[in-house]
Amino acid sequence: MSWVGRIADAVEWRPRDIGIEWDVIEARLGTALPADDKELCQCFGAGEFSGYVHVYGAPGGADSQVADRLASLWRTLETHPIT
């Protein structure tokens, strides 16, 4: 059993099995995501663990909080470049 599965079992969570278009999200990010990160998002969706670990998830389809956040950070950096 994967570590994501063990976490789900420990907190008595039923995996959500969210359908996520990883190829579209990875293209937006410009990189592949680790398999365990994808599994975490598909099982739990977006959220926090004990207010400590924030999971930028994908609500399904091609939407992705992490890709949106990265785009926002790039826009901020373009507006306010580090010198």
N, CA, C and O atoms as a CHARMM CRD file, in Angstrom:
* protein
*
  332
    1    1 MET  N      0.85400  -1.18300   0.00000 PROA 1      0.00000
    2    1 MET  CA     0.00000   0.00000   0.00000 PROA 1      0.00000
    3    1 MET  C      0.89500   1.24100   0.00000 PROA 1      0.00000
    4    1 MET  O      1.92500   1.27700   0.67400 PROA 1      0.00000
    5    2 SER  N      0.49300   2.23800  -0.75200 PROA 2      0.00000
    6    2 SER  CA     1.26200   3.48300  -0.84000 PROA 2      0.00000
    7    2 SER  C      1.12100   4.28800   0.44600 PROA 2      0.00000
    8    2 SER  O      0.24200   4.02400   1.26600 PROA 2      0.00000
    9    3 TRP  N      2.01000   5.28400   0.61300 PROA 3      0.00000
   10    3 TRP  CA     1.92600   6.12400   1.81400 PROA 3      0.00000
   11    3 TRP  C      0.64500   6.95100   1.79100 PROA 3      0.00000
   12    3 TRP  O      0.09300   7.24600   2.85100 PROA 3      0.00000
   13    4 VAL  N      0.15900   7.33200   0.61400 PROA 4      0.00000
   14    4 VAL  CA    -1.10400   8.07300   0.53700 PROA 4      0.00000
   15    4 VAL  C     -2.24200   7.17600   1.01600 PROA 4      0.00000
   16    4 VAL  O     -3.12100   7.62200   1.75400 PROA 4      0.00000
   17    5 GLY  N     -2.22300   5.92300   0.59900 PROA 5      0.00000
   18    5 GLY  CA    -3.23300   4.97100   1.05000 PROA 5      0.00000
   19    5 GLY  C     -3.18800   4.75200   2.55100 PROA 5      0.00000
   20    5 GLY  O     -4.22500   4.61900   3.20000 PROA 5      0.00000
   21    6 ARG  N     -1.97000   4.71400   3.10500 PROA 6      0.00000
   22    6 ARG  CA    -1.83000   4.53500   4.55500 PROA 6      0.00000
   23    6 ARG  C     -2.37700   5.74900   5.30300 PROA 6      0.00000
   24    6 ARG  O     -3.01300   5.59500   6.34600 PROA 6      0.00000
   25    7 ILE  N     -2.13500   6.96300   4.77900 PROA 7      0.00000
   26    7 ILE  CA    -2.68400   8.17300   5.41000 PROA 7      0.00000
   27    7 ILE  C     -4.20700   8.12600   5.36000 PROA 7      0.00000
   28    7 ILE  O     -4.87100   8.39700   6.36000 PROA 7      0.00000
   29    8 ALA  N     -4.76300   7.78200   4.19600 PROA 8      0.00000
   30    8 ALA  CA    -6.21800   7.71000   4.04700 PROA 8      0.00000
   31    8 ALA  C     -6.80600   6.70200   5.03700 PROA 8      0.00000
   32    8 ALA  O     -7.83100   6.97000   5.66500 PROA 8      0.00000
   33    9 ASP  N     -6.16200   5.55500   5.17300 PROA 9      0.00000
   34    9 ASP  CA    -6.63000   4.55400   6.13400 PROA 9      0.00000
   35    9 ASP  C     -6.54500   5.07900   7.56400 PROA 9      0.00000
   36    9 ASP  O     -7.46000   4.86800   8.36100 PROA 9      0.00000
   37   10 ALA  N     -5.45000   5.76100   7.88800 PROA 10     0.00000
   38   10 ALA  CA    -5.24200   6.25000   9.25400 PROA 10     0.00000
   39   10 ALA  C     -6.30200   7.25900   9.66900 PROA 10     0.00000
   40   10 ALA  O     -6.68900   7.30500  10.83600 PROA 10     0.00000
   41   11 VAL  N     -6.77400   8.06400   8.72900 PROA 11     0.00000
   42   11 VAL  CA    -7.77800   9.07800   9.06100 PROA 11     0.00000
   43   11 VAL  C     -9.18500   8.66100   8.61400 PROA 11     0.00000
   44   11 VAL  O    -10.12200   9.46000   8.62000 PROA 11     0.00000
   45   12 GLU  N     -9.30200   7.37900   8.22400 PROA 12     0.00000
   46   12 GLU  CA   -10.58200   6.81900   7.78600 PROA 12     0.00000
   47   12 GLU  C    -11.22000   7.64200   6.67200 PROA 12     0.00000
   48   12 GLU  O    -12.40100   7.98500   6.72000 PROA 12     0.00000
   49   13 TRP  N    -10.40300   7.94400   5.67300 PROA 13     0.00000
   50   13 TRP  CA   -10.82100   8.76100   4.52500 PROA 13     0.00000
   51   13 TRP  C    -11.16800   7.85900   3.35900 PROA 13     0.00000
   52   13 TRP  O    -10.46200   6.89000   3.08100 PROA 13     0.00000
   53   14 ARG  N    -12.24000   8.17200   2.68800 PROA 14     0.00000
   54   14 ARG  CA   -12.58600   7.46000   1.46200 PROA 14     0.00000
   55   14 ARG  C    -12.00600   8.25200   0.29500 PROA 14     0.00000
   56   14 ARG  O    -12.37400   9.41000   0.09600 PROA 14     0.00000
   57   15 PRO  N    -11.10900   7.64800  -0.47600 PROA 15     0.00000
   58   15 PRO  CA   -10.51000   8.36500  -1.60800 PROA 15     0.00000
   59   15 PRO  C    -11.56900   8.93600  -2.53800 PROA 15     0.00000
   60   15 PRO  O    -12.57700   8.29400  -2.83100 PROA 15     0.00000
   61   16 ARG  N    -11.31700  10.15900  -2.99600 PROA 16     0.00000
   62   16 ARG  CA   -12.27800  10.84900  -3.84700 PROA 16     0.00000
   63   16 ARG  C    -12.15500  10.43900  -5.30100 PROA 16     0.00000
   64   16 ARG  O    -13.10600  10.58800  -6.06800 PROA 16     0.00000
   65   17 ASP  N    -10.97500   9.91300  -5.70000 PROA 17     0.00000
   66   17 ASP  CA   -10.73400   9.48700  -7.09000 PROA 17     0.00000
   67   17 ASP  C    -11.15100  10.56500  -8.09600 PROA 17     0.00000
   68   17 ASP  O    -11.94200  10.31800  -9.00600 PROA 17     0.00000
   69   18 ILE  N    -10.60300  11.75400  -7.90900 PROA 18     0.00000
   70   18 ILE  CA   -10.90000  12.89600  -8.76800 PROA 18     0.00000
   71   18 ILE  C    -10.25100  12.69200 -10.13100 PROA 18     0.00000
   72   18 ILE  O     -9.07000  12.35100 -10.20900 PROA 18     0.00000
   73   19 GLY  N    -10.99800  12.89300 -11.18900 PROA 19     0.00000
   74   19 GLY  CA   -10.45800  12.79500 -12.54800 PROA 19     0.00000
   75   19 GLY  C     -9.70400  14.07300 -12.90200 PROA 19     0.00000
   76   19 GLY  O    -10.31000  15.13300 -13.05800 PROA 19     0.00000
   77   20 ILE  N     -8.39700  13.97000 -13.02600 PROA 20     0.00000
   78   20 ILE  CA    -7.56500  15.14700 -13.26500 PROA 20     0.00000
   79   20 ILE  C     -6.79300  14.96500 -14.57100 PROA 20     0.00000
   80   20 ILE  O     -6.23300  13.89700 -14.82000 PROA 20     0.00000
   81   21 GLU  N     -6.76500  15.98800 -15.38800 PROA 21     0.00000
   82   21 GLU  CA    -6.03500  15.95700 -16.66300 PROA 21     0.00000
   83   21 GLU  C     -4.58800  16.36900 -16.41800 PROA 21     0.00000
   84   21 GLU  O     -4.20300  17.51400 -16.65800 PROA 21     0.00000
   85   22 TRP  N     -3.79200  15.41300 -15.93300 PROA 22     0.00000
   86   22 TRP  CA    -2.42000  15.72500 -15.54800 PROA 22     0.00000
   87   22 TRP  C     -1.57200  16.22000 -16.71000 PROA 22     0.00000
   88   22 TRP  O     -0.69100  17.05800 -16.51700 PROA 22     0.00000
   89   23 ASP  N     -1.82600  15.71400 -17.91400 PROA 23     0.00000
   90   23 ASP  CA    -1.02400  16.16100 -19.05200 PROA 23     0.00000
   91   23 ASP  C     -1.19900  17.65400 -19.31000 PROA 23     0.00000
   92   23 ASP  O     -0.23400  18.33600 -19.65600 PROA 23     0.00000
   93   24 VAL  N     -2.41600  18.16800 -19.14700 PROA 24     0.00000
   94   24 VAL  CA    -2.67700  19.60000 -19.34100 PROA 24     0.00000
   95   24 VAL  C     -2.01500  20.41100 -18.22400 PROA 24     0.00000
   96   24 VAL  O     -1.38600  21.43700 -18.48400 PROA 24     0.00000
   97   25 ILE  N     -2.16000  19.94900 -16.99400 PROA 25     0.00000
   98   25 ILE  CA    -1.58600  20.66200 -15.84600 PROA 25     0.00000
   99   25 ILE  C     -0.06800  20.67100 -15.92400 PROA 25     0.00000
  100   25 ILE  O      0.55400  21.70800 -15.69300 PROA 25     0.00000
  101   26 GLU  N      0.53900  19.53200 -16.24600 PROA 26     0.00000
  102   26 GLU  CA     1.99400  19.46600 -16.35600 PROA 26     0.00000
  103   26 GLU  C      2.50900  20.32800 -17.49700 PROA 26     0.00000
  104   26 GLU  O      3.59700  20.89700 -17.40200 PROA 26     0.00000
  105   27 ALA  N      1.74100  20.43100 -18.56900 PROA 27     0.00000
  106   27 ALA  CA     2.13100  21.32500 -19.67300 PROA 27     0.00000
  107   27 ALA  C      2.11200  22.77800 -19.20300 PROA 27     0.00000
  108   27 ALA  O      2.99800  23.55400 -19.56000 PROA 27     0.00000
  109   28 ARG  N      1.10900  23.15400 -18.40600 PROA 28     0.00000
  110   28 ARG  CA     1.04900  24.51600 -17.86600 PROA 28     0.00000
  111   28 ARG  C      2.22600  24.80600 -16.95000 PROA 28     0.00000
  112   28 ARG  O      2.77200  25.90900 -16.95500 PROA 28     0.00000
  113   29 LEU  N      2.61600  23.80000 -16.15700 PROA 29     0.00000
  114   29 LEU  CA     3.72900  23.97000 -15.22800 PROA 29     0.00000
  115   29 LEU  C      5.08300  23.87700 -15.92000 PROA 29     0.00000
  116   29 LEU  O      6.07400  24.42400 -15.43800 PROA 29     0.00000
  117   30 GLY  N      5.11600  23.18500 -17.04600 PROA 30     0.00000
  118   30 GLY  CA     6.37100  22.99800 -17.75800 PROA 30     0.00000
  119   30 GLY  C      7.23100  21.89600 -17.16200 PROA 30     0.00000
  120   30 GLY  O      8.43700  21.84900 -17.40400 PROA 30     0.00000
  121   31 THR  N      6.61700  21.00600 -16.38000 PROA 31     0.00000
  122   31 THR  CA     7.35400  19.90400 -15.75900 PROA 31     0.00000
  123   31 THR  C      6.38900  18.79500 -15.36000 PROA 31     0.00000
  124   31 THR  O      5.19100  19.02000 -15.19000 PROA 31     0.00000
  125   32 ALA  N      6.93100  17.61500 -15.21900 PROA 32     0.00000
  126   32 ALA  CA     6.12900  16.48900 -14.74100 PROA 32     0.00000
  127   32 ALA  C      6.04700  16.55000 -13.21400 PROA 32     0.00000
  128   32 ALA  O      6.98900  16.97700 -12.54800 PROA 32     0.00000
  129   33 LEU  N      4.92900  16.12500 -12.68300 PROA 33     0.00000
  130   33 LEU  CA     4.75100  16.06500 -11.22700 PROA 33     0.00000
  131   33 LEU  C      5.00800  14.64000 -10.74900 PROA 33     0.00000
  132   33 LEU  O      4.78100  13.68400 -11.49100 PROA 33     0.00000
  133   34 PRO  N      5.48100  14.49600  -9.51300 PROA 34     0.00000
  134   34 PRO  CA     5.72400  13.15600  -8.97000 PROA 34     0.00000
  135   34 PRO  C      4.41900  12.35800  -8.86100 PROA 34     0.00000
  136   34 PRO  O      3.35700  12.91500  -8.58300 PROA 34     0.00000
  137   35 ALA  N      4.52200  11.07000  -9.08000 PROA 35     0.00000
  138   35 ALA  CA     3.35400  10.19100  -9.03300 PROA 35     0.00000
  139   35 ALA  C      2.65400  10.24200  -7.67300 PROA 35     0.00000
  140   35 ALA  O      1.42500  10.19600  -7.60700 PROA 35     0.00000
  141   36 ASP  N      3.43500  10.33700  -6.58300 PROA 36     0.00000
  142   36 ASP  CA     2.79700  10.35800  -5.26500 PROA 36     0.00000
  143   36 ASP  C      2.03800  11.66100  -5.01900 PROA 36     0.00000
  144   36 ASP  O      1.04700  11.66800  -4.28800 PROA 36     0.00000
  145   37 ASP  N      2.48900  12.76100  -5.61700 PROA 37     0.00000
  146   37 ASP  CA     1.76000  14.03000  -5.50900 PROA 37     0.00000
  147   37 ASP  C      0.42800  13.92200  -6.24000 PROA 37     0.00000
  148   37 ASP  O     -0.59800  14.39000  -5.74700 PROA 37     0.00000
  149   38 LYS  N      0.45000  13.31000  -7.40500 PROA 38     0.00000
  150   38 LYS  CA    -0.78500  13.11100  -8.16000 PROA 38     0.00000
  151   38 LYS  C     -1.75200  12.23300  -7.37700 PROA 38     0.00000
  152   38 LYS  O     -2.94900  12.51300  -7.31700 PROA 38     0.00000
  153   39 GLU  N     -1.22600  11.16900  -6.77900 PROA 39     0.00000
  154   39 GLU  CA    -2.05800  10.26700  -5.99100 PROA 39     0.00000
  155   39 GLU  C     -2.68100  10.99900  -4.79900 PROA 39     0.00000
  156   39 GLU  O     -3.85100  10.78500  -4.48000 PROA 39     0.00000
  157   40 LEU  N     -1.89600  11.86800  -4.13700 PROA 40     0.00000
  158   40 LEU  CA    -2.38700  12.64500  -3.00300 PROA 40     0.00000
  159   40 LEU  C     -3.54100  13.54500  -3.43000 PROA 40     0.00000
  160   40 LEU  O     -4.56400  13.61200  -2.74800 PROA 40     0.00000
  161   41 CYS  N     -3.38100  14.23800  -4.55700 PROA 41     0.00000
  162   41 CYS  CA    -4.44000  15.13700  -5.05100 PROA 41     0.00000
  163   41 CYS  C     -5.68700  14.36400  -5.45100 PROA 41     0.00000
  164   41 CYS  O     -6.80400  14.80800  -5.18400 PROA 41     0.00000
  165   42 GLN  N     -5.50900  13.21900  -6.08500 PROA 42     0.00000
  166   42 GLN  CA    -6.66200  12.43200  -6.51900 PROA 42     0.00000
  167   42 GLN  C     -7.39900  11.83500  -5.33300 PROA 42     0.00000
  168   42 GLN  O     -8.61700  11.66100  -5.38700 PROA 42     0.00000
  169   43 CYS  N     -6.69000  11.52100  -4.27400 PROA 43     0.00000
  170   43 CYS  CA    -7.31200  10.92500  -3.09300 PROA 43     0.00000
  171   43 CYS  C     -8.00900  11.97300  -2.22000 PROA 43     0.00000
  172   43 CYS  O     -9.16600  11.79800  -1.83700 PROA 43     0.00000
  173   44 PHE  N     -7.30000  13.06200  -1.91000 PROA 44     0.00000
  174   44 PHE  CA    -7.79900  14.03800  -0.94000 PROA 44     0.00000
  175   44 PHE  C     -8.34100  15.32500  -1.55600 PROA 44     0.00000
  176   44 PHE  O     -9.17900  15.98500  -0.94200 PROA 44     0.00000
  177   45 GLY  N     -7.89100  15.69400  -2.73700 PROA 45     0.00000
  178   45 GLY  CA    -8.24200  16.99700  -3.27900 PROA 45     0.00000
  179   45 GLY  C     -7.40400  18.06400  -2.60400 PROA 45     0.00000
  180   45 GLY  O     -6.39300  17.74500  -1.97800 PROA 45     0.00000
  181   46 ALA  N     -7.79200  19.29900  -2.71500 PROA 46     0.00000
  182   46 ALA  CA    -7.05600  20.41000  -2.10700 PROA 46     0.00000
  183   46 ALA  C     -7.39000  20.51100  -0.63300 PROA 46     0.00000
  184   46 ALA  O     -8.48800  20.15100  -0.20800 PROA 46     0.00000
  185   47 GLY  N     -6.42900  21.00600   0.15100 PROA 47     0.00000
  186   47 GLY  CA    -6.69900  21.20100   1.56700 PROA 47     0.00000
  187   47 GLY  C     -5.44200  21.28800   2.39900 PROA 47     0.00000
  188   47 GLY  O     -4.34200  21.48100   1.88100 PROA 47     0.00000
  189   48 GLU  N     -5.62500  21.14200   3.70100 PROA 48     0.00000
  190   48 GLU  CA    -4.51900  21.23700   4.65300 PROA 48     0.00000
  191   48 GLU  C     -4.53300  20.03900   5.59200 PROA 48     0.00000
  192   48 GLU  O     -5.57500  19.44500   5.86900 PROA 48     0.00000
  193   49 PHE  N     -3.34500  19.70800   6.06900 PROA 49     0.00000
  194   49 PHE  CA    -3.21300  18.71500   7.11700 PROA 49     0.00000
  195   49 PHE  C     -2.78900  19.44700   8.37900 PROA 49     0.00000
  196   49 PHE  O     -1.67200  19.95800   8.46300 PROA 49     0.00000
  197   50 SER  N     -3.67200  19.49600   9.34800 PROA 50     0.00000
  198   50 SER  CA    -3.40900  20.11000  10.65400 PROA 50     0.00000
  199   50 SER  C     -2.92800  21.55400  10.55200 PROA 50     0.00000
  200   50 SER  O     -2.16900  22.00400  11.41100 PROA 50     0.00000
  201   51 GLY  N     -3.34200  22.27800   9.54400 PROA 51     0.00000
  202   51 GLY  CA    -2.92600  23.66500   9.38400 PROA 51     0.00000
  203   51 GLY  C     -1.44400  23.82000   9.10400 PROA 51     0.00000
  204   51 GLY  O     -0.90000  24.91900   9.21100 PROA 51     0.00000
  205   52 TYR  N     -0.78400  22.71500   8.74300 PROA 52     0.00000
  206   52 TYR  CA     0.66800  22.74300   8.56500 PROA 52     0.00000
  207   52 TYR  C      1.08300  22.49200   7.12100 PROA 52     0.00000
  208   52 TYR  O      1.89900  23.23600   6.57600 PROA 52     0.00000
  209   53 VAL  N      0.54300  21.47300   6.50700 PROA 53     0.00000
  210   53 VAL  CA     0.89300  21.13100   5.12800 PROA 53     0.00000
  211   53 VAL  C     -0.29100  21.49000   4.24100 PROA 53     0.00000
  212   53 VAL  O     -1.39000  20.96000   4.40900 PROA 53     0.00000
  213   54 HSD  N     -0.05700  22.39200   3.29900 PROA 54     0.00000
  214   54 HSD  CA    -1.10900  22.78200   2.37300 PROA 54     0.00000
  215   54 HSD  C     -0.91600  22.03700   1.06400 PROA 54     0.00000
  216   54 HSD  O      0.16600  22.06800   0.47800 PROA 54     0.00000
  217   55 VAL  N     -1.96200  21.37000   0.60900 PROA 55     0.00000
  218   55 VAL  CA    -1.92300  20.64000  -0.65600 PROA 55     0.00000
  219   55 VAL  C     -2.60400  21.49600  -1.70900 PROA 55     0.00000
  220   55 VAL  O     -3.81200  21.73000  -1.65600 PROA 55     0.00000
  221   56 TYR  N     -1.81000  21.95900  -2.66800 PROA 56     0.00000
  222   56 TYR  CA    -2.39100  22.65100  -3.81300 PROA 56     0.00000
  223   56 TYR  C     -2.90800  21.57000  -4.74000 PROA 56     0.00000
  224   56 TYR  O     -2.12900  20.87400  -5.39100 PROA 56     0.00000
  225   57 GLY  N     -4.18900  21.43300  -4.79800 PROA 57     0.00000
  226   57 GLY  CA    -4.77800  20.34600  -5.55300 PROA 57     0.00000
  227   57 GLY  C     -5.34500  20.77300  -6.88600 PROA 57     0.00000
  228   57 GLY  O     -5.18500  21.90700  -7.33900 PROA 57     0.00000
  229   58 ALA  N     -5.99800  19.83500  -7.47700 PROA 58     0.00000
  230   58 ALA  CA    -6.69100  20.05400  -8.72900 PROA 58     0.00000
  231   58 ALA  C     -8.12100  19.57600  -8.51300 PROA 58     0.00000
  232   58 ALA  O     -8.34100  18.40600  -8.20000 PROA 58     0.00000
  233   59 PRO  N     -9.09800  20.46900  -8.67700 PROA 59     0.00000
  234   59 PRO  CA   -10.46900  20.07600  -8.40900 PROA 59     0.00000
  235   59 PRO  C    -11.03700  19.11800  -9.44400 PROA 59     0.00000
  236   59 PRO  O    -12.15900  18.63500  -9.29500 PROA 59     0.00000
  237   60 GLY  N    -10.28300  18.84500 -10.47100 PROA 60     0.00000
  238   60 GLY  CA   -10.73000  17.95700 -11.54000 PROA 60     0.00000
  239   60 GLY  C    -10.52600  18.61000 -12.88600 PROA 60     0.00000
  240   60 GLY  O    -10.37400  19.82900 -12.97700 PROA 60     0.00000
  241   61 GLY  N    -10.52200  17.82100 -13.91100 PROA 61     0.00000
  242   61 GLY  CA   -10.30300  18.35000 -15.24800 PROA 61     0.00000
  243   61 GLY  C     -8.91300  18.93800 -15.38200 PROA 61     0.00000
  244   61 GLY  O     -7.93300  18.33900 -14.94000 PROA 61     0.00000
  245   62 ALA  N     -8.82700  20.12100 -15.99700 PROA 62     0.00000
  246   62 ALA  CA    -7.53300  20.75700 -16.25600 PROA 62     0.00000
  247   62 ALA  C     -7.24700  21.90400 -15.29300 PROA 62     0.00000
  248   62 ALA  O     -6.23000  22.58100 -15.44100 PROA 62     0.00000
  249   63 ASP  N     -8.11900  22.14200 -14.30700 PROA 63     0.00000
  250   63 ASP  CA    -7.89200  23.19600 -13.32400 PROA 63     0.00000
  251   63 ASP  C     -6.85200  22.74200 -12.30700 PROA 63     0.00000
  252   63 ASP  O     -6.82000  21.57400 -11.91700 PROA 63     0.00000
  253   64 SER  N     -6.00500  23.67300 -11.88200 PROA 64     0.00000
  254   64 SER  CA    -4.97800  23.32500 -10.91100 PROA 64     0.00000
  255   64 SER  C     -4.59900  24.54100 -10.09100 PROA 64     0.00000
  256   64 SER  O     -4.21500  25.57200 -10.64300 PROA 64     0.00000
  257   65 GLN  N     -4.70700  24.42700  -8.76800 PROA 65     0.00000
  258   65 GLN  CA    -4.31500  25.52700  -7.89700 PROA 65     0.00000
  259   65 GLN  C     -2.82500  25.80600  -7.99600 PROA 65     0.00000
  260   65 GLN  O     -2.41300  26.96600  -7.95800 PROA 65     0.00000
  261   66 VAL  N     -2.01200  24.77000  -8.12000 PROA 66     0.00000
  262   66 VAL  CA    -0.56700  24.99100  -8.16900 PROA 66     0.00000
  263   66 VAL  C     -0.18100  25.70100  -9.46700 PROA 66     0.00000
  264   66 VAL  O      0.68900  26.57100  -9.45100 PROA 66     0.00000
  265   67 ALA  N     -0.80100  25.35200 -10.57400 PROA 67     0.00000
  266   67 ALA  CA    -0.50500  26.04000 -11.83700 PROA 67     0.00000
  267   67 ALA  C     -0.99200  27.48500 -11.77800 PROA 67     0.00000
  268   67 ALA  O     -0.31200  28.38800 -12.26600 PROA 67     0.00000
  269   68 ASP  N     -2.16400  27.71000 -11.18500 PROA 68     0.00000
  270   68 ASP  CA    -2.68500  29.07500 -11.04000 PROA 68     0.00000
  271   68 ASP  C     -1.78200  29.90100 -10.13100 PROA 68     0.00000
  272   68 ASP  O     -1.50800  31.06700 -10.41700 PROA 68     0.00000
  273   69 ARG  N     -1.32200  29.30200  -9.04100 PROA 69     0.00000
  274   69 ARG  CA    -0.44000  30.01500  -8.09700 PROA 69     0.00000
  275   69 ARG  C      0.89400  30.35700  -8.75500 PROA 69     0.00000
  276   69 ARG  O      1.41500  31.45900  -8.57800 PROA 69     0.00000
  277   70 LEU  N      1.44100  29.41700  -9.51000 PROA 70     0.00000
  278   70 LEU  CA     2.69400  29.67000 -10.20700 PROA 70     0.00000
  279   70 LEU  C      2.53500  30.80600 -11.21400 PROA 70     0.00000
  280   70 LEU  O      3.40100  31.67700 -11.30100 PROA 70     0.00000
  281   71 ALA  N      1.45000  30.81000 -11.96900 PROA 71     0.00000
  282   71 ALA  CA     1.20000  31.88700 -12.93200 PROA 71     0.00000
  283   71 ALA  C      1.09200  33.22800 -12.21400 PROA 71     0.00000
  284   71 ALA  O      1.60000  34.23600 -12.70500 PROA 71     0.00000
  285   72 SER  N      0.43200  33.24700 -11.05200 PROA 72     0.00000
  286   72 SER  CA     0.31000  34.47200 -10.26500 PROA 72     0.00000
  287   72 SER  C      1.67600  34.96200  -9.78900 PROA 72     0.00000
  288   72 SER  O      1.96100  36.15800  -9.83300 PROA 72     0.00000
  289   73 LEU  N      2.51200  34.03900  -9.33600 PROA 73     0.00000
  290   73 LEU  CA     3.85700  34.42500  -8.88400 PROA 73     0.00000
  291   73 LEU  C      4.69900  34.96600 -10.03800 PROA 73     0.00000
  292   73 LEU  O      5.44800  35.92600  -9.85500 PROA 73     0.00000
  293   74 TRP  N      4.58700  34.36700 -11.21600 PROA 74     0.00000
  294   74 TRP  CA     5.32600  34.87300 -12.38200 PROA 74     0.00000
  295   74 TRP  C      4.86800  36.28800 -12.74300 PROA 74     0.00000
  296   74 TRP  O      5.68800  37.14400 -13.07500 PROA 74     0.00000
  297   75 ARG  N      3.54000  36.53200 -12.67500 PROA 75     0.00000
  298   75 ARG  CA     3.02500  37.88100 -12.97200 PROA 75     0.00000
  299   75 ARG  C      3.56500  38.89300 -11.96800 PROA 75     0.00000
  300   75 ARG  O      3.93800  40.00400 -12.34500 PROA 75     0.00000
  301   76 THR  N      3.60800  38.51700 -10.70000 PROA 76     0.00000
  302   76 THR  CA     4.14400  39.40600  -9.67400 PROA 76     0.00000
  303   76 THR  C      5.61700  39.69600  -9.92300 PROA 76     0.00000
  304   76 THR  O      6.06100  40.83700  -9.80000 PROA 76     0.00000
  305   77 LEU  N      6.36900  38.66600 -10.27100 PROA 77     0.00000
  306   77 LEU  CA     7.80400  38.84200 -10.53500 PROA 77     0.00000
  307   77 LEU  C      8.04400  39.72500 -11.76300 PROA 77     0.00000
  308   77 LEU  O      8.99100  40.51000 -11.78900 PROA 77     0.00000
  309   78 GLU  N      7.18600  39.59500 -12.77800 PROA 78     0.00000
  310   78 GLU  CA     7.31800  40.44700 -13.96300 PROA 78     0.00000
  311   78 GLU  C      7.01600  41.90800 -13.62200 PROA 78     0.00000
  312   78 GLU  O      7.65300  42.82000 -14.14800 PROA 78     0.00000
  313   79 THR  N      6.04900  42.11800 -12.74700 PROA 79     0.00000
  314   79 THR  CA     5.66100  43.46400 -12.34100 PROA 79     0.00000
  315   79 THR  C      6.68600  44.08700 -11.39000 PROA 79     0.00000
  316   79 THR  O      6.95800  45.28600 -11.44500 PROA 79     0.00000
  317   80 HSD  N      7.24300  43.25300 -10.52500 PROA 80     0.00000
  318   80 HSD  CA     8.19000  43.72500  -9.50700 PROA 80     0.00000
  319   80 HSD  C      9.46100  42.86600  -9.57000 PROA 80     0.00000
  320   80 HSD  O      9.68700  42.02800  -8.69700 PROA 80     0.00000
  321   81 PRO  N     10.28100  43.07200 -10.59400 PROA 81     0.00000
  322   81 PRO  CA    11.47600  42.23000 -10.74100 PROA 81     0.00000
  323   81 PRO  C     12.46800  42.41400  -9.59100 PROA 81     0.00000
  324   81 PRO  O     12.58600  43.49500  -9.01400 PROA 81     0.00000
  325   82 ILE  N     13.16600  41.34400  -9.28300 PROA 82     0.00000
  326   82 ILE  CA    14.20400  41.38000  -8.25800 PROA 82     0.00000
  327   82 ILE  C     15.46900  41.93900  -8.91700 PROA 82     0.00000
  328   82 ILE  O     15.90800  41.45900  -9.96300 PROA 82     0.00000
  329   83 THR  N     16.02500  42.93700  -8.29700 PROA 83     0.00000
  330   83 THR  CA    17.24000  43.53700  -8.87500 PROA 83     0.00000
  331   83 THR  C     18.43700  43.29900  -8.01200 PROA 83     0.00000
  332   83 THR  O     19.53800  43.73400  -8.35000 PROA 83     0.00000
